[in-house]
Amino acid sequence: AIADEFPFVEFGILVSRSKSSKPRYPSWDWIMGILCGADRLNLSLHICGQFVRDILSGNLTLPGDFTNPLFKRVQLNFPSEISTWNPDGFFDSLCCLRGVSKDTQFIFQIKGNVSEHYLDTIDVRNNPDFNYVNAVPIFDASGGKGILPESWPLPFFFDDHVEGLHYHGYSGGLNPSNLEEQLPLIAKAVDSV
């Protein structure tokens, strides 16, 4: 199958308390079935809705199976509005979600200025020798709706613990029919910093 021929392909699983078993959001049983045979899959967990709002406030309400080390990356799809949040509790929730693996990468979906301050919270609290959360931004102005932006944003995140510009991801409306046109535009934004 795809994972055998292309082991670098990442399979993202969307989770939402209110949308479980609806289109795009698999049921808990389906997810548990995937996890049972996932040792050969490259999995990421994409957390949405109330689960993200709970994490922001310092309450990790995800079922325990979602702290599974088989999820190498965890994407937080932040709400469009600024939620009530507790910076220390948010950081602690991410440390718990990460489990014992400091290699877990957290992807913060950036939609305008709303989510940027969450990255600053992580950067201020990170300590590579004690608690460290590997958090990187992914720009998606459409918030997962697959709509191209008018222009690609400039990278902005510098991690005090990593020399130079930190990894940035770009998404939203990219597909095989427009990559040839869009990749040079993304490169132009990145190279301008």
MDTraj code that builds the backbone (N, CA, C; nanometers):
import mdtraj as md
import numpy as np

residues = "ALA ILE ALA ASP GLU PHE PRO PHE VAL GLU PHE GLY ILE LEU VAL SER ARG SER LYS SER SER LYS PRO ARG TYR PRO SER TRP ASP TRP ILE MET GLY ILE LEU CYS GLY ALA ASP ARG LEU ASN LEU SER LEU HIS ILE CYS GLY GLN PHE VAL ARG ASP ILE LEU SER GLY ASN LEU THR LEU PRO GLY ASP PHE THR ASN PRO LEU PHE LYS ARG VAL GLN LEU ASN PHE PRO SER GLU ILE SER THR TRP ASN PRO ASP GLY PHE PHE ASP SER LEU CYS CYS LEU ARG GLY VAL SER LYS ASP THR GLN PHE ILE PHE GLN ILE LYS GLY ASN VAL SER GLU HIS TYR LEU ASP THR ILE ASP VAL ARG ASN ASN PRO ASP PHE ASN TYR VAL ASN ALA VAL PRO ILE PHE ASP ALA SER GLY GLY LYS GLY ILE LEU PRO GLU SER TRP PRO LEU PRO PHE PHE PHE ASP ASP HIS VAL GLU GLY LEU HIS TYR HIS GLY TYR SER GLY GLY LEU ASN PRO SER ASN LEU GLU GLU GLN LEU PRO LEU ILE ALA LYS ALA VAL ASP SER VAL".split()
xyz = np.array([
    [0.0838, -0.1182, 0.0000],
    [0.0000, 0.0000, 0.0000],
    [0.0884, 0.1247, 0.0000],
    [0.0287, 0.2399, 0.0197],
    [0.1005, 0.3676, 0.0144],
    [0.2154, 0.3706, 0.1140],
    [0.1908, 0.3278, 0.2383],
    [0.2940, 0.3335, 0.3424],
    [0.4145, 0.2463, 0.3080],
    [0.3931, 0.1360, 0.2385],
    [0.5044, 0.0497, 0.2006],
    [0.5885, 0.1113, 0.0897],
    [0.5219, 0.1692, -0.0088],
    [0.5932, 0.2263, -0.1232],
    [0.6526, 0.3637, -0.0925],
    [0.5855, 0.4412, -0.0076],
    [0.6289, 0.5767, 0.0252],
    [0.6295, 0.5935, 0.1780],
    [0.7291, 0.5402, 0.2484],
    [0.7277, 0.5421, 0.3948],
    [0.7341, 0.6830, 0.4551],
    [0.7707, 0.7834, 0.3766],
    [0.7773, 0.9210, 0.4265],
    [0.6399, 0.9879, 0.4331],
    [0.5391, 0.9297, 0.3712],
    [0.4050, 0.9888, 0.3709],
    [0.3492, 0.9866, 0.5129],
    [0.2968, 1.1020, 0.5550],
    [0.2387, 1.1132, 0.6878],
    [0.0867, 1.1041, 0.6776],
    [0.0293, 1.0226, 0.7640],
    [-0.1156, 1.0063, 0.7689],
    [-0.1688, 1.0834, 0.8890],
    [-0.2416, 1.1914, 0.8611],
    [-0.2962, 1.2751, 0.9667],
    [-0.4358, 1.2297, 1.0058],
    [-0.4594, 1.2204, 1.1356],
    [-0.5894, 1.1787, 1.1874],
    [-0.6500, 1.2958, 1.2636],
    [-0.7655, 1.3426, 1.2153],
    [-0.8385, 1.4529, 1.2792],
    [-0.9186, 1.4002, 1.3976],
    [-0.9085, 1.4689, 1.5118],
    [-0.9909, 1.4323, 1.6270],
    [-1.0631, 1.5557, 1.6797],
    [-1.1893, 1.5352, 1.7109],
    [-1.2747, 1.6397, 1.7672],
    [-1.3802, 1.5715, 1.8519],
    [-1.4030, 1.6233, 1.9693],
    [-1.5038, 1.5632, 2.0572],
    [-1.6419, 1.5676, 1.9929],
    [-1.6794, 1.6807, 1.9364],
    [-1.8158, 1.6960, 1.8850],
    [-1.8350, 1.6396, 1.7440],
    [-1.7256, 1.6191, 1.6692],
    [-1.7405, 1.5755, 1.5303],
    [-1.6991, 1.4305, 1.5066],
    [-1.6654, 1.3578, 1.6114],
    [-1.6251, 1.2186, 1.5961],
    [-1.7312, 1.1404, 1.5189],
    [-1.6874, 1.0591, 1.4254],
    [-1.7720, 0.9737, 1.3406],
    [-1.8472, 1.0515, 1.2332],
    [-1.8132, 1.1773, 1.2127],
    [-1.8720, 1.2564, 1.1047],
    [-1.7678, 1.2659, 0.9932],
    [-1.8079, 1.3104, 0.8731],
    [-1.7110, 1.3174, 0.7625],
    [-1.5817, 1.3877, 0.8033],
    [-1.4695, 1.3286, 0.7647],
    [-1.3324, 1.3742, 0.7916],
    [-1.2848, 1.3399, 0.9322],
    [-1.3745, 1.3073, 1.0255],
    [-1.3386, 1.2794, 1.1648],
    [-1.3735, 1.1347, 1.1981],
    [-1.2735, 1.0468, 1.2022],
    [-1.3031, 0.9051, 1.2268],
    [-1.3558, 0.8797, 1.3681],
    [-1.4207, 0.7655, 1.3829],
    [-1.4715, 0.7254, 1.5141],
    [-1.3546, 0.6827, 1.6025],
    [-1.3780, 0.6830, 1.7349],
    [-1.2737, 0.6390, 1.8284],
    [-1.2345, 0.4940, 1.8001],
    [-1.3329, 0.4100, 1.7707],
    [-1.3036, 0.2687, 1.7428],
    [-1.2124, 0.2549, 1.6208],
    [-1.2386, 0.3327, 1.5154],
    [-1.1555, 0.3272, 1.3945],
    [-1.0130, 0.3702, 1.4280],
    [-0.9995, 0.4768, 1.5056],
    [-0.8657, 0.5257, 1.5430],
    [-0.7917, 0.4197, 1.6245],
    [-0.8600, 0.3567, 1.7202],
    [-0.7946, 0.2538, 1.8019],
    [-0.7520, 0.1355, 1.7149],
    [-0.8322, 0.1021, 1.6142],
    [-0.7951, -0.0054, 1.5221],
    [-0.6696, 0.0284, 1.4431],
    [-0.6574, 0.1537, 1.3993],
    [-0.5370, 0.1978, 1.3274],
    [-0.4158, 0.1908, 1.4187],
    [-0.4315, 0.2352, 1.5440],
    [-0.3187, 0.2365, 1.6371],
    [-0.2662, 0.0957, 1.6658],
    [-0.3549, -0.0029, 1.6596],
    [-0.3122, -0.1413, 1.6854],
    [-0.2132, -0.1909, 1.5800],
    [-0.2247, -0.1433, 1.4572],
    [-0.1334, -0.1868, 1.3513],
    [-0.0484, -0.0746, 1.2969],
    [-0.0264, 0.0299, 1.3784],
    [0.0356, 0.1514, 1.3274],
    [0.1876, 0.1540, 1.3349],
    [0.2490, 0.0478, 1.3809],
    [0.3941, 0.0527, 1.3976],
    [0.4675, 0.0792, 1.2669],
    [0.4054, 0.0542, 1.1533],
    [0.4711, 0.0792, 1.0246],
    [0.4192, 0.2057, 0.9560],
    [0.3270, 0.2775, 1.0221],
    [0.2707, 0.3989, 0.9642],
    [0.3337, 0.5233, 1.0254],
    [0.3453, 0.6266, 0.9456],
    [0.3930, 0.7563, 0.9903],
    [0.2685, 0.8392, 1.0224],
    [0.2325, 0.8476, 1.1525],
    [0.1061, 0.9090, 1.1927],
    [0.1249, 1.0461, 1.2568],
    [0.0274, 1.1337, 1.2310],
    [0.0185, 1.2597, 1.3047],
    [-0.1244, 1.2746, 1.3547],
    [-0.1380, 1.3431, 1.4674],
    [-0.2670, 1.3669, 1.5284],
    [-0.3012, 1.5134, 1.5088],
    [-0.4186, 1.5418, 1.4551],
    [-0.4640, 1.6794, 1.4307],
    [-0.5821, 1.7057, 1.5248],
    [-0.5576, 1.7881, 1.6264],
    [-0.6552, 1.8099, 1.7325],
    [-0.7359, 1.9361, 1.7036],
    [-0.8677, 1.9241, 1.7153],
    [-0.9591, 2.0344, 1.6808],
    [-1.0575, 2.0619, 1.7941],
    [-1.1244, 2.1773, 1.7835],
    [-1.2402, 2.2095, 1.8658],
    [-1.2136, 2.2185, 2.0150],
    [-1.3064, 2.1616, 2.0915],
    [-1.3016, 2.1719, 2.2371],
    [-1.1746, 2.1110, 2.2949],
    [-1.1227, 2.0059, 2.2327],
    [-0.9973, 1.9478, 2.2814],
    [-0.8861, 2.0525, 2.2825],
    [-0.8785, 2.1358, 2.1774],
    [-0.7744, 2.2401, 2.1711],
    [-0.8032, 2.3482, 2.2753],
    [-0.9283, 2.3896, 2.2873],
    [-0.9619, 2.4914, 2.3875],
    [-0.9289, 2.4418, 2.5283],
    [-0.9501, 2.3131, 2.5537],
    [-0.9145, 2.2562, 2.6843],
    [-0.7629, 2.2588, 2.7054],
    [-0.6866, 2.2215, 2.6045],
    [-0.5406, 2.2238, 2.6150],
    [-0.4926, 2.3664, 2.6430],
    [-0.5512, 2.4646, 2.5749],
    [-0.5134, 2.6049, 2.5962],
    [-0.5378, 2.6489, 2.7407],
    [-0.6414, 2.5945, 2.8027],
    [-0.6724, 2.6340, 2.9403],
    [-0.6008, 2.5471, 3.0434],
    [-0.5213, 2.4511, 2.9973],
    [-0.4442, 2.3679, 3.0898],
    [-0.5112, 2.2380, 3.1289],
    [-0.6168, 2.1989, 3.0572],
    [-0.6875, 2.0739, 3.0859],
    [-0.6716, 1.9789, 2.9682],
    [-0.6009, 1.8713, 2.9890],
    [-0.5819, 1.7723, 2.8834],
    [-0.6963, 1.6727, 2.8916],
    [-0.7963, 1.6883, 2.8037],
    [-0.9170, 1.6044, 2.8086],
    [-0.9192, 1.4977, 2.6999],
    [-0.8134, 1.4889, 2.6209],
    [-0.8073, 1.3841, 2.5190],
    [-0.8020, 1.2480, 2.5856],
    [-0.8642, 1.1463, 2.5260],
    [-0.8486, 1.0114, 2.5805],
    [-0.7009, 0.9727, 2.5858],
    [-0.6642, 0.8941, 2.6847],
    [-0.5242, 0.8573, 2.7074],
    [-0.4540, 0.7965, 2.5877],
    [-0.5279, 0.7280, 2.5007],
    [-0.4647, 0.6644, 2.3855],
    [-0.4016, 0.7655, 2.2904],
    [-0.4422, 0.8918, 2.2990],
    [-0.3882, 0.9916, 2.2076],
    [-0.2532, 1.0460, 2.2511],
    [-0.2029, 1.0000, 2.3647],
    [-0.0653, 1.0329, 2.4018],
    [0.0288, 0.9229, 2.3517],
    [-0.0209, 0.8397, 2.2642],
    [0.0538, 0.7281, 2.2075],
    [0.1778, 0.7774, 2.1332],
    [0.2946, 0.7215, 2.1601],
    [0.4172, 0.7654, 2.0912],
    [0.4160, 0.7379, 1.9406],
    [0.3163, 0.6636, 1.8914],
    [0.3082, 0.6403, 1.7474],
    [0.2737, 0.7685, 1.6716],
    [0.2188, 0.8685, 1.7417],
    [0.1947, 0.9988, 1.6790],
    [0.3238, 1.0792, 1.6897],
    [0.3957, 1.0885, 1.5785],
    [0.5245, 1.1585, 1.5802],
    [0.5072, 1.3097, 1.5773],
    [0.3947, 1.3550, 1.5237],
    [0.3647, 1.4985, 1.5199],
    [0.2207, 1.5190, 1.5644],
    [0.1976, 1.6315, 1.6312],
    [0.0644, 1.6650, 1.6806],
    [0.0342, 1.8077, 1.6362],
    [-0.0720, 1.8238, 1.5573],
    [-0.1106, 1.9570, 1.5106],
    [-0.2276, 2.0088, 1.5931],
    [-0.2117, 2.1331, 1.6408],
    [-0.3201, 2.1990, 1.7127],
    [-0.3867, 2.2973, 1.6182],
    [-0.5133, 2.2723, 1.5887],
    [-0.5916, 2.3604, 1.5024],
    [-0.6660, 2.4580, 1.5919],
    [-0.6017, 2.5728, 1.6155],
    [-0.6537, 2.6706, 1.7098],
    [-0.7844, 2.7316, 1.6620],
    [-0.8696, 2.7713, 1.7578],
    [-0.9928, 2.8401, 1.7201],
    [-0.9608, 2.9764, 1.6568],
    [-1.0519, 3.0265, 1.5762],
    [-1.0315, 3.1550, 1.5088],
    [-1.0286, 3.2713, 1.6058],
    [-1.1036, 3.2600, 1.7135],
    [-1.1038, 3.3662, 1.8134],
    [-1.0036, 3.3322, 1.9232],
    [-0.9552, 3.4332, 1.9922],
    [-0.8630, 3.4074, 2.1033],
    [-0.9432, 3.3456, 2.2166],
    [-0.9005, 3.2280, 2.2565],
    [-0.9702, 3.1546, 2.3619],
    [-0.9159, 3.1938, 2.4985],
    [-0.9944, 3.1621, 2.6011],
    [-0.9439, 3.1725, 2.7363],
    [-0.8297, 3.0734, 2.7483],
    [-0.7172, 3.1217, 2.7992],
    [-0.6060, 3.0292, 2.8089],
    [-0.5202, 3.0613, 2.9294],
    [-0.4489, 2.9585, 2.9707],
    [-0.3596, 2.9646, 3.0854],
    [-0.2212, 2.9270, 3.0325],
    [-0.1300, 3.0233, 3.0145],
    [-0.0006, 2.9926, 2.9515],
    [0.0764, 2.8787, 3.0185],
    [0.0844, 2.8781, 3.1514],
    [0.1575, 2.7708, 3.2193],
    [0.0854, 2.6372, 3.2039],
    [-0.0471, 2.6385, 3.2180],
    [-0.1249, 2.5158, 3.2014],
    [-0.1179, 2.4632, 3.0597],
    [-0.1179, 2.5543, 2.9611],
    [-0.1036, 2.5174, 2.8200],
    [0.0284, 2.4442, 2.7987],
    [0.1370, 2.5015, 2.8481],
    [0.2688, 2.4393, 2.8343],
    [0.2702, 2.3021, 2.9026],
    [0.2164, 2.2949, 3.0238],
    [0.2129, 2.1672, 3.0966],
    [0.1296, 2.0626, 3.0225],
    [0.0179, 2.1046, 2.9632],
    [-0.0653, 2.0108, 2.8856],
    [0.0120, 1.9543, 2.7673],
    [0.0891, 2.0409, 2.6997],
    [0.1684, 1.9922, 2.5868],
    [0.2754, 1.8951, 2.6336],
    [0.3379, 1.9224, 2.7484],
    [0.4380, 1.8292, 2.8020],
    [0.3746, 1.6933, 2.8327],
    [0.2529, 1.6941, 2.8879],
    [0.1819, 1.5678, 2.9160],
    [0.1445, 1.4967, 2.7870],
    [0.0950, 1.5716, 2.6892],
    [0.0547, 1.5132, 2.5610],
    [0.1756, 1.4540, 2.4892],
    [0.2876, 1.5201, 2.5017],
    [0.4118, 1.4736, 2.4411],
    [0.4574, 1.3430, 2.5049],
    [0.4231, 1.3214, 2.6304],
    [0.4664, 1.2016, 2.7009],
    [0.6157, 1.2071, 2.7268],
    [0.6792, 1.0938, 2.7238],
    [0.8227, 1.0886, 2.7541],
    [0.9097, 1.1230, 2.6335],
    [0.8514, 1.1282, 2.5158],
    [0.9287, 1.1527, 2.3942],
    [0.9427, 1.3021, 2.3678],
    [1.0636, 1.3537, 2.3840],
    [1.0886, 1.4946, 2.3522],
    [1.0999, 1.5146, 2.2014],
    [1.0929, 1.4059, 2.1243],
    [1.1013, 1.4160, 1.9786],
    [0.9669, 1.4522, 1.9149],
    [0.8579, 1.4406, 1.9891],
    [0.7267, 1.4748, 1.9348],
    [0.7274, 1.6204, 1.8909],
    [0.6849, 1.6448, 1.7689],
    [0.6785, 1.7811, 1.7176],
    [0.5342, 1.8293, 1.7217],
    [0.5140, 1.9483, 1.7777],
    [0.3832, 2.0115, 1.7799],
    [0.3771, 2.1137, 1.6671],
    [0.2700, 2.1069, 1.5910],
    [0.2495, 2.1980, 1.4788],
    [0.1376, 2.2936, 1.5207],
    [0.1661, 2.4222, 1.5177],
    [0.0665, 2.5222, 1.5538],
    [0.0124, 2.5833, 1.4265],
    [-0.1154, 2.5595, 1.3992],
    [-0.1779, 2.6148, 1.2791],
    [-0.1943, 2.7660, 1.2974],
    [-0.1316, 2.8429, 1.2102],
    [-0.1336, 2.9886, 1.2186],
    [-0.2355, 3.0434, 1.1192],
    [-0.3328, 3.1156, 1.1743],
    [-0.4365, 3.1809, 1.0930],
    [-0.4337, 3.3286, 1.1302],
    [-0.3490, 3.4061, 1.0640],
    [-0.3376, 3.5477, 1.0986],
    [-0.2641, 3.5653, 1.2299],
    [-0.2983, 3.6692, 1.3051],
    [-0.2272, 3.6999, 1.4290],
    [-0.2816, 3.6261, 1.5502],
    [-0.3931, 3.5568, 1.5354],
    [-0.4600, 3.4964, 1.6505],
    [-0.3726, 3.3927, 1.7200],
    [-0.3025, 3.3080, 1.6460],
    [-0.2305, 3.1966, 1.7061],
    [-0.0827, 3.2228, 1.7317],
    [-0.0284, 3.3333, 1.6830],
    [0.1161, 3.3569, 1.6962],
    [0.1610, 3.3646, 1.8418],
    [0.0792, 3.4229, 1.9292],
    [0.1227, 3.4387, 2.0683],
    [0.1337, 3.3049, 2.1410],
    [0.0699, 3.1993, 2.0913],
    [0.0855, 3.0681, 2.1533],
    [0.2287, 3.0173, 2.1349],
    [0.2895, 3.0452, 2.0200],
    [0.4293, 3.0074, 1.9975],
    [0.5218, 3.0817, 2.0932],
    [0.4970, 3.2092, 2.1149],
    [0.5791, 3.2871, 2.2084],
    [0.5725, 3.2276, 2.3482],
    [0.4562, 3.1793, 2.3881],
    [0.4392, 3.1169, 2.5192],
    [0.5317, 2.9970, 2.5339],
    [0.5412, 2.9172, 2.4297],
    [0.6262, 2.7983, 2.4330],
    [0.7726, 2.8388, 2.4392],
    [0.8112, 2.9331, 2.3558],
    [0.9509, 2.9741, 2.3485],
    [1.0014, 3.0255, 2.4825],
    [0.9194, 3.1009, 2.5526],
    [0.9585, 3.1574, 2.6818],
    [0.9780, 3.0481, 2.7865],
    [0.9001, 2.9407, 2.7806],
    [0.9027, 2.8370, 2.8836],
    [0.9941, 2.7195, 2.8509],
    [1.0426, 2.7119, 2.7284],
    [1.1249, 2.5978, 2.6894],
    [1.2600, 2.5976, 2.7604],
    [1.2987, 2.4785, 2.8031],
    [1.4294, 2.4562, 2.8627],
    [1.4772, 2.3206, 2.8117],
    [1.5758, 2.3188, 2.7195],
    [1.6171, 2.1917, 2.6581],
    [1.6639, 2.0858, 2.7580],
    [1.7064, 2.1289, 2.8775],
    [1.7559, 2.0325, 2.9753],
    [1.6463, 1.9789, 3.0669],
    [1.5280, 2.0411, 3.0622],
    [1.4222, 1.9997, 3.1547],
    [1.2937, 1.9734, 3.0769],
    [1.2116, 2.0725, 3.0606],
    [1.0884, 2.0594, 2.9818],
    [1.1074, 2.1299, 2.8490],
    [1.0895, 2.0571, 2.7428],
    [1.1067, 2.1160, 2.6095],
    [0.9916, 2.0730, 2.5212],
    [0.9287, 2.1685, 2.4569],
    [0.8213, 2.1397, 2.3623],
    [0.8688, 2.1878, 2.2263],
    [0.8809, 2.0953, 2.1336],
    [0.9228, 2.1268, 1.9973],
    [0.8000, 2.1732, 1.9201],
    [0.7833, 2.3054, 1.9108],
    [0.6649, 2.3619, 1.8450],
    [0.7065, 2.4410, 1.7220],
    [0.6363, 2.4168, 1.6112],
    [0.6655, 2.4865, 1.4857],
    [0.5344, 2.5366, 1.4250],
    [0.5423, 2.6474, 1.3491],
    [0.4210, 2.6992, 1.2869],
    [0.3933, 2.6373, 1.1503],
    [0.2664, 2.6257, 1.1175],
    [0.2257, 2.5958, 0.9803],
    [0.1221, 2.7022, 0.9427],
    [0.1497, 2.7697, 0.8345],
    [0.0608, 2.8765, 0.7901],
    [-0.0545, 2.8171, 0.7098],
    [-0.1749, 2.8432, 0.7551],
    [-0.2947, 2.8018, 0.6833],
    [-0.4044, 2.9028, 0.7120],
    [-0.4044, 3.0102, 0.6340],
    [-0.5001, 3.1190, 0.6553],
    [-0.6450, 3.0712, 0.6442],
    [-0.6674, 2.9622, 0.5702],
    [-0.8042, 2.9135, 0.5516],
    [-0.8499, 2.8232, 0.6657],
    [-0.7603, 2.7919, 0.7582],
    [-0.7993, 2.7083, 0.8715],
    [-0.8432, 2.5687, 0.8321],
    [-0.7758, 2.5087, 0.7344],
    [-0.8080, 2.3727, 0.6927],
    [-0.9137, 2.3621, 0.5845],
    [-0.9572, 2.4736, 0.5297],
    [-1.0611, 2.4707, 0.4258],
    [-1.0048, 2.4528, 0.2852],
    [-0.8715, 2.4505, 0.2711],
    [-0.8101, 2.4264, 0.1404],
    [-0.8174, 2.5436, 0.0451],
    [-0.8123, 2.6657, 0.0967],
    [-0.8205, 2.7854, 0.0129],
    [-0.6841, 2.8534, 0.0078],
    [-0.6372, 2.8828, -0.1131],
    [-0.5092, 2.9524, -0.1289],
    [-0.5171, 3.0933, -0.0710],
    [-0.4099, 3.1392, -0.0046],
    [-0.4079, 3.2776, 0.0427],
    [-0.3770, 3.3723, -0.0733],
    [-0.4060, 3.4991, -0.0544],
    [-0.3713, 3.5987, -0.1568],
    [-0.2202, 3.6093, -0.1711],
    [-0.1493, 3.5980, -0.0595],
    [-0.0025, 3.5944, -0.0617],
    [0.0434, 3.5082, 0.0554],
    [0.1628, 3.4522, 0.0421],
    [0.2159, 3.3649, 0.1461],
    [0.2861, 3.4495, 0.2515],
    [0.2617, 3.4210, 0.3810],
    [0.3227, 3.5015, 0.4877],
    [0.4723, 3.4770, 0.5001],
    [0.5404, 3.5771, 0.5539],
    [0.6832, 3.5654, 0.5805],
    [0.7042, 3.4815, 0.7061],
    [0.8101, 3.4016, 0.7094],
    [0.8420, 3.3302, 0.8332],
    [0.8716, 3.4317, 0.9433],
    [0.8399, 3.3968, 1.0659],
    [0.8594, 3.4925, 1.1750],
    [0.9165, 3.4308, 1.3006],
    [0.9177, 3.2984, 1.3116],
    [0.9468, 3.2339, 1.4393],
    [1.0937, 3.1981, 1.4516],
    [1.1570, 3.2507, 1.5534],
    [1.2942, 3.2164, 1.5870],
    [1.2920, 3.1521, 1.7244],
    [1.3486, 3.0350, 1.7358],
    [1.3535, 2.9623, 1.8624],
    [1.4870, 2.9943, 1.9280],
    [1.4848, 3.0399, 2.0516],
    [1.6088, 3.0741, 2.1217],
    [1.7012, 2.9542, 2.1392],
    [1.6459, 2.8325, 2.1270],
    [1.7245, 2.7119, 2.1503],
    [1.7756, 2.6493, 2.0200],
    [1.7396, 2.7104, 1.9073],
    [1.7836, 2.6617, 1.7764],
    [1.8407, 2.7823, 1.7024],
    [1.9601, 2.7683, 1.6498],
    [2.0215, 2.8823, 1.5817],
    [1.9493, 2.9107, 1.4505],
    [1.9200, 3.0383, 1.4274],
    [1.8587, 3.0794, 1.3017],
    [1.7077, 3.0612, 1.3013],
    [1.6541, 3.0705, 1.1834],
    [1.5105, 3.0600, 1.1630],
    [1.4638, 2.9173, 1.1873],
    [1.3540, 2.9034, 1.2555],
    [1.2963, 2.7730, 1.2875],
    [1.2171, 2.7210, 1.1674],
    [1.1936, 2.5907, 1.1640],
    [1.1122, 2.5279, 1.0606],
    [0.9751, 2.5946, 1.0531],
    [0.9255, 2.6174, 0.9313],
    [0.7909, 2.6698, 0.9075],
    [0.7240, 2.5817, 0.8013],
    [0.5958, 2.5585, 0.8162],
    [0.5209, 2.4834, 0.7159],
    [0.4206, 2.5748, 0.6474],
    [0.3862, 2.5395, 0.5262],
    [0.2886, 2.6159, 0.4486],
    [0.1833, 2.5207, 0.3950],
    [0.0568, 2.5588, 0.4114],
    [-0.0518, 2.4760, 0.3596],
    [-0.1715, 2.5661, 0.3295],
    [-0.2760, 2.5055, 0.2819],
    [-0.3977, 2.5792, 0.2505],
    [-0.4129, 2.5981, 0.1011],
    [-0.4861, 2.5098, 0.0381],
    [-0.5147, 2.5236, -0.1043],
    [-0.4087, 2.4669, -0.1964],
    [-0.3037, 2.4100, -0.1414],
    [-0.2005, 2.3503, -0.2267],
    [-0.2475, 2.2145, -0.2765],
    [-0.2252, 2.1898, -0.4058],
    [-0.2621, 2.0616, -0.4645],
    [-0.1752, 2.0384, -0.5876],
    [-0.1759, 1.9181, -0.6444],
    [-0.0881, 1.8882, -0.7580],
    [-0.1020, 1.9847, -0.8759],
    [-0.2211, 2.0415, -0.8945],
    [-0.2401, 2.1276, -1.0111],
    [-0.1822, 2.2683, -0.9936],
    [-0.1499, 2.3092, -0.8689],
    [-0.0972, 2.4443, -0.8520],
    [0.0406, 2.4520, -0.7848],
    [0.1017, 2.3384, -0.7550],
    [0.2316, 2.3400, -0.6875],
    [0.3402, 2.4089, -0.7694],
    [0.3404, 2.3867, -0.8999],
    [0.4438, 2.4475, -0.9842],
    [0.4382, 2.5999, -0.9768],
    [0.3198, 2.6543, -0.9634],
    [0.3020, 2.8001, -0.9520],
    [0.3255, 2.8491, -0.8088],
    [0.2776, 2.7746, -0.7091],
    [0.2794, 2.8216, -0.5703],
    [0.4134, 2.8032, -0.4989],
    [0.4866, 2.6958, -0.5287],
    [0.6132, 2.6728, -0.4582],
    [0.7131, 2.7872, -0.4760],
    [0.7297, 2.8439, -0.5963],
    [0.8193, 2.9599, -0.6075],
    [0.7698, 3.0813, -0.5271],
    [0.6390, 3.0977, -0.5119],
    [0.5857, 3.2087, -0.4332],
    [0.6148, 3.1883, -0.2839],
    [0.6042, 3.0644, -0.2385],
    [0.6395, 3.0335, -0.0986],
    [0.7891, 3.0561, -0.0785],
    [0.8708, 3.0077, -0.1718],
    [1.0164, 3.0256, -0.1624],
    [1.0535, 3.1736, -0.1577],
    [0.9839, 3.2556, -0.2353],
    [1.0099, 3.4002, -0.2361],
    [0.9836, 3.4600, -0.0966],
    [0.8734, 3.4190, -0.0349],
    [0.8421, 3.4681, 0.1009],
    [0.9493, 3.4245, 0.1996],
    [0.9896, 3.2991, 0.1925],
    [1.0887, 3.2447, 0.2856],
    [1.2255, 3.3113, 0.2637],
    [1.2655, 3.3266, 0.1397],
    [1.3973, 3.3827, 0.1088],
    [1.4069, 3.5310, 0.1395],
    [1.2949, 3.5987, 0.1590],
    [1.2985, 3.7425, 0.1849],
    [1.3351, 3.7751, 0.3299],
    [1.3418, 3.6744, 0.4158],
    [1.3744, 3.6976, 0.5578],
    [1.5240, 3.6897, 0.5792],
])
top = md.Topology()
chain = top.add_chain()
for i, resn in enumerate(residues, 1):
    res = top.add_residue(resn, chain, resSeq=i)
    for name in ("N", "CA", "C"):
        top.add_atom(name, md.element.get_by_symbol(name[0]), res)
traj = md.Trajectory(xyz[None], top)
